[in-house]
């Protein structure tokens, strides 16, 4: 029974209710009509195929939930494959450049190719480090033996080459070997990853790929420099040394050879100090053994020496300016250990300071043809050397100035 | 790919989008056809838009040899020749003062990277 105040008469109440229901009905019909709008944006939603679409959608979801990782790995493998093809191209091309360079010096292309391919697998086993006592001495010995084998190989394969060119050929061989090694390592992990389906193996190599490609490209671009004897960015240290020494009257004739293997020095006087400006002997491509050169000089001149200054190219951080000059403490030398140890040991024994002046470069510039920006830093580095000598040494004292780097294309 | 192909790509992508939208708003069985056609045309459009010539391998910049007179300010720049090295005394005399000349630099001028990071 209607208890509302407004509807005293049952009849009028009934009419009112009918009107309300009618309105609701109209509203409902409208809503149903609008429902068609709601199912718009779904392809074929109102027909009999909509079920198929729904099944397809769920199948797609299930497929990606269960096999998503497999798809991703397949994608990773494809990307590694592309990088690997690029690495192979670089290796094959650099091998060809090496063959063409070697064949100019006495052997046929076939002979060179055969010998070169055999030597590509040459390896060096690092000394055992479980007992680290004397490891640097052992490492140094192994590196000497390795170097002798390289020299012997070059002498055999290029009998008509001169001493300086021999060093360049050695460098060419090393670059080709590095490219071959990068290619073989990446190929190893690619095949192993594919064989075992190991996600971690595939993902690791995929993540490292851009950096490995960058490194390989830097070496690939450098092969032309090594085969033709052009100076490289890493040679800035020795170049600074010679330019500095020449400023104070040194000549190629005043250079004292072989203080250590393939390393010599100029003796110059500046502001009452004696400077032993040491570098590897060029213009052939060698880094020599400058660490032992410093050690031998220390033993020769003893307490007269009050400072060791090393000049070298250093890897720059991304975002840093190419050719930026920086100073620091320590021995700036990037050898596997023995050379740096020799400098540190000598400095510690005599209680003298070691300083480093470095020129910032990236990999491509360090192993590629010297960039104009690097060459232009020479005057600034020389000014810094002069300032260090003036500020931190006294007249009458001696200084060792060591230019570290590959002397390819840099004369005495 | 040139500008024209890019414009065609944009046009096709737009047509494809309209077709797809139409297909999605149609409740008949033809909606499949429209939607599929729309996707196809849009894909062709995007393919045209993003396609480019394969990157040409850039030749490295030439290596330059810079020769300077030991006495005056004469400077000669030429292409690198095999056998050149920094601090090598060259055989030719300075055309200005007839004294000796030395190779003061063998270098390359590399292109500056276009992309700069403002950080």
Interface residues (C-beta under 8 A of the other chain):
Chain A: X36 X39 X40 X41 X42 X43 X44 X45 X46 X47 X49 X221 X224 X228 X229 X230 X231 X239 X242 X246 X282 X283 X319 X365 X368 X369 X370 X371 X372 X374 X375 X409 X410 X411 X412
Chain B: X23 X24 X25 X27 X28 X29 X31 X32 X35 X60 X63 X80 X82 X83 X84 X85 X86 X87 X88 X103 X105 X106 X107 X108 X109 X110 X117 X119
